[in-house]
């Protein structure tokens, strides 16, 4: 019953999101004909524009347009991209892989980095290393992503010419090494922008665990500090940490969109900006629905991870 309720809530949420995006995008002061016809729209007469809108289905009422879009979407048809003159789903699919690579590498790097730095900071609580890690974490979290990205481009691309400043691979040569080099700067910006916050979370939760009775008992029984930190405290912190990371997946993805714009990285973040700028409605709908699905799916995944990893849920199940 709970699963059916979750699926219903998920479906209704997507339906509401699609209606809001559909309505707001069409109420925006953007001429979608410019996306489809380019500069030719300036030379079109009023009659030609009316005929063009009728051809694209933009002459009907807002609710009628939404009803037709919803009917087609239920069959897996999302219309064409006004800008690229291709199937909207194909346009997004061509960019989706790049975003998933960038977001996936950054997400894994963030998990490893925040767990490592948070544990290290808790290990050296009050020490010089702990203070420096906290200061650097606060500094990196306070700097906006777009500003940090511009700073990295200026230092590593313009000044020292060590790393490329744009693109997902070298022009005319798509190699694994080239993609890896192009990922360094955008992935570093994404990781550093969130590293301080999640490291603080791990550190504070670790310190909370240090003060609990079972830790004091373990110390009294002669258990080593290393065994307590990695065998007991870290194990207790990981479930809540993973839940937080799953819930925050949408926030991290939003950061991916911003970084893609600055680095001209060909992902769905830059595609969302282009579609909003040029009134490419069908592509914009797909990108927003994908983002919404990811955010809601990550929340559901977070609760699932809690039930699987946290032993307290298992004990509650046995009591029932």
C-alpha positions in Angstrom: 0.0 0.0 0.0 2.9 2.4 0.9 4.5 1.7 -2.5 1.3 2.5 -4.4 0.9 5.7 -2.4 4.5 6.7 -3.2 4.0 6.0 -6.9 0.8 8.1 -6.9 2.5 11.0 -5.2 5.4 10.8 -7.6 3.0 10.8 -10.6 0.9 13.7 -9.4 4.1 15.7 -8.6 5.4 15.2 -12.1 2.0 16.2 -13.5 1.9 19.4 -11.5 5.5 20.2 -12.4 4.8 19.7 -16.1 1.8 22.0 -16.0 3.7 24.7 -14.2 6.7 24.6 -16.6 4.4 24.4 -19.6 2.4 27.4 -18.5 5.3 29.6 -17.3 7.4 29.0 -20.4 4.6 30.0 -22.7 3.7 33.1 -20.6 7.4 34.3 -20.8 8.0 37.2 -23.2 9.9 35.1 -25.7 9.2 34.7 -29.4 9.4 30.9 -30.1 9.3 31.6 -33.9 12.8 33.0 -33.6 14.0 29.7 -32.3 12.5 27.9 -35.3 13.0 30.3 -38.1 16.0 32.3 -36.9 16.5 35.8 -38.3 14.0 35.2 -41.0 11.2 35.9 -38.5 12.1 39.6 -38.8 11.2 39.6 -42.4 7.9 37.7 -42.0 4.6 39.5 -42.3 1.8 39.2 -39.6 0.0 36.7 -41.8 3.2 34.6 -42.2 3.7 34.6 -38.4 0.1 33.5 -37.8 0.6 30.7 -40.3 3.9 29.7 -38.6 2.3 29.6 -35.2 -0.6 27.4 -36.5 2.0 25.1 -38.1 3.7 24.7 -34.7 0.5 24.4 -32.8 1.0 27.7 -30.9 -2.3 29.3 -32.0 -4.5 27.3 -29.7 -5.4 28.0 -26.1 -2.9 27.2 -23.4 -5.0 24.4 -21.9 -5.6 22.9 -25.4 -1.8 22.9 -26.1 -1.1 21.3 -22.7 -3.7 18.6 -23.3 -2.2 17.8 -26.7 1.3 17.7 -25.2 0.2 15.5 -22.3 -1.5 13.1 -24.7 1.6 12.8 -26.9 3.9 12.5 -23.9 1.9 9.6 -22.6 2.9 7.8 -25.8 6.5 8.8 -25.4 6.3 11.5 -28.1 7.7 14.9 -26.8 7.6 16.9 -30.1 10.5 18.4 -32.0 13.1 20.9 -30.9 12.3 24.3 -32.5 16.0 25.2 -32.5 17.6 22.0 -33.7 14.7 20.7 -35.9 15.1 17.2 -34.4 13.2 15.1 -32.0 13.3 16.8 -28.6 14.1 13.5 -26.8 17.0 12.8 -29.1 18.4 16.3 -28.6 18.4 15.8 -24.8 19.7 12.3 -25.0 22.7 13.6 -27.0 23.6 15.9 -24.1 22.5 13.7 -21.2 25.6 11.5 -21.3 27.9 14.4 -20.7 25.9 15.7 -17.8 25.8 12.2 -16.2 29.5 11.8 -16.5 30.3 15.2 -15.0 27.7 14.9 -12.3 28.6 11.3 -11.5 32.4 12.0 -11.2 31.7 15.0 -9.1 29.3 13.1 -6.9 31.6 10.2 -6.2 34.5 12.6 -5.7 32.4 14.6 -3.2 31.5 11.5 -1.2 35.1 10.3 -1.0 36.4 13.8 -0.2 33.9 14.8 2.4 34.1 11.4 4.2 37.9 11.6 4.3 38.2 15.2 5.3 35.4 15.0 7.8 36.9 11.9 9.5 40.4 13.5 9.4 39.1 16.7 11.0 37.2 14.8 13.7 40.4 12.7 14.4 42.4 15.9 15.0 39.6 17.8 16.8 40.8 21.2 18.0 44.2 20.7 16.4 45.9 22.9 13.8 44.8 20.6 10.9 41.2 20.6 12.1 41.2 24.4 12.2 42.7 24.8 8.7 40.3 22.3 7.2 37.4 24.1 8.7 38.6 27.5 7.4 39.2 26.2 3.9 35.8 24.5 3.9 34.1 27.7 4.9 35.9 29.6 2.3 35.1 27.2 -0.5 31.4 26.9 0.5 31.1 30.7 0.6 32.4 31.3 -2.9 29.7 31.1 -5.7 30.2 28.4 -8.2 30.2 30.6 -11.2 32.9 32.9 -9.6 35.0 29.9 -8.6 34.7 28.6 -12.2 35.8 31.9 -13.7 38.7 32.0 -11.2 39.9 28.5 -12.2 39.6 29.4 -15.9 41.7 32.5 -15.4 44.4 30.7 -13.4 44.6 27.3 -15.1 43.5 28.1 -18.6 44.4 31.7 -19.3 47.5 32.3 -17.1 49.3 29.0 -17.0 47.5 27.3 -20.0 47.5 24.0 -18.2 43.9 22.9 -18.7 41.1 23.5 -21.3 38.5 26.1 -20.4 35.5 24.7 -22.4 34.0 21.7 -24.1 33.8 18.0 -23.2 36.6 16.9 -25.4 39.2 18.2 -28.0 37.6 19.4 -31.2 37.8 16.7 -33.8 39.3 14.2 -31.4 37.0 12.5 -28.9 39.3 10.4 -26.7 39.0 9.1 -23.1 42.1 11.0 -22.1 40.7 14.2 -23.6 37.4 13.8 -21.8 39.3 13.3 -18.6 41.3 16.4 -19.0 38.2 18.5 -19.8 36.5 17.2 -16.7 39.2 18.3 -14.3 38.2 22.0 -13.9 34.3 21.7 -13.9 34.4 18.6 -11.6 36.8 20.4 -9.2 34.5 23.4 -9.0 31.5 21.2 -8.2 33.4 19.3 -5.6 35.0 22.3 -3.8 31.7 24.2 -3.8 30.0 21.5 -1.7 33.0 19.9 0.1 33.0 22.1 3.1 29.3 21.6 4.0 29.4 17.8 3.8 32.7 17.6 5.5 31.3 19.6 8.4 28.4 17.2 8.6 30.6 14.2 8.8 32.9 15.9 11.4 30.0 17.0 13.6 28.3 13.6 13.5 31.5 11.9 14.3 32.1 14.1 17.3 28.6 13.4 18.5 29.2 9.7 18.3 32.5 10.2 20.4 30.4 11.4 23.3 27.9 8.5 23.4 27.9 5.9 26.1 28.8 2.9 23.9 32.0 4.7 22.8 32.9 5.4 26.4 32.4 1.8 27.2 34.5 0.7 24.3 37.3 3.0 25.5 37.1 1.5 29.0 37.4 -2.0 27.5 40.6 -1.0 25.8 39.5 -0.6 22.2 42.0 1.4 20.2 41.1 4.9 18.9 41.4 3.8 15.3 39.0 0.9 15.8 36.5 3.3 17.5 36.7 5.9 14.8 36.5 3.6 11.8 34.8 0.6 13.2 32.1 2.2 15.3 31.7 6.0 14.7 32.1 6.1 11.0 29.8 3.0 10.6 27.1 4.8 12.6 27.5 8.1 10.6 27.4 6.6 7.1 23.6 5.8 6.9 22.6 9.4 7.7 25.4 10.8 5.5 24.3 8.8 2.5 20.7 9.8 3.1 21.7 13.4 3.1 23.7 12.9 -0.1 20.8 11.3 -1.9 18.4 14.1 -0.8 21.0 16.7 -2.0 21.5 15.1 -5.4 19.1 17.6 -7.0 21.0 20.5 -5.4 24.3 19.2 -6.7 22.7 18.7 -10.2 21.6 22.3 -10.2 25.2 23.2 -9.5 26.2 21.1 -12.5 23.9 23.2 -14.7 25.7 26.4 -13.6 29.1 25.0 -14.1 28.2 23.7 -17.6 27.2 27.2 -18.6 30.5 28.8 -17.5 32.7 26.1 -19.0 30.5 25.8 -22.2 30.2 22.1 -21.4 27.7 20.5 -23.7 25.3 19.0 -21.2 21.7 19.4 -20.4 22.5 22.4 -18.2 23.6 24.5 -21.1 20.7 22.9 -23.1 18.2 24.1 -20.5 19.6 27.7 -20.8 19.5 27.6 -24.6 15.9 26.3 -24.6 14.7 28.9 -22.1 16.5 31.7 -24.0 15.1 30.8 -27.4 11.7 29.5 -26.4 12.4 25.9 -27.4 9.5 24.7 -25.3 9.6 20.9 -26.0 13.2 20.6 -25.0 12.7 22.8 -21.9 9.8 20.6 -20.8 12.0 17.4 -21.1 14.9 18.9 -19.2 12.7 20.1 -16.4 10.9 16.8 -16.1 14.2 15.0 -16.0 15.4 17.3 -13.3 12.2 16.9 -11.3 12.3 13.1 -11.6 15.9 13.0 -10.4 15.1 15.2 -7.4 12.1 13.2 -6.3 13.7 9.9 -7.1 16.7 10.8 -5.0 14.5 11.5 -2.0 12.8 8.1 -2.4 16.2 6.5 -2.7 17.4 8.3 0.4 14.6 6.7 2.5 15.4 3.3 1.0 19.0 3.7 1.9 18.0 4.5 5.4 16.0 1.4 5.8 18.7 -0.8 4.3 21.7 0.6 6.1 20.5 1.9 9.4 20.2 -1.0 11.9 17.6 0.9 13.9 15.1 0.4 11.1 15.7 -3.3 11.2 15.2 -3.5 14.9 11.9 -1.5 14.6 10.8 -4.0 11.9 11.5 -6.9 14.3 9.5 -5.3 17.1 6.5 -4.9 14.9 
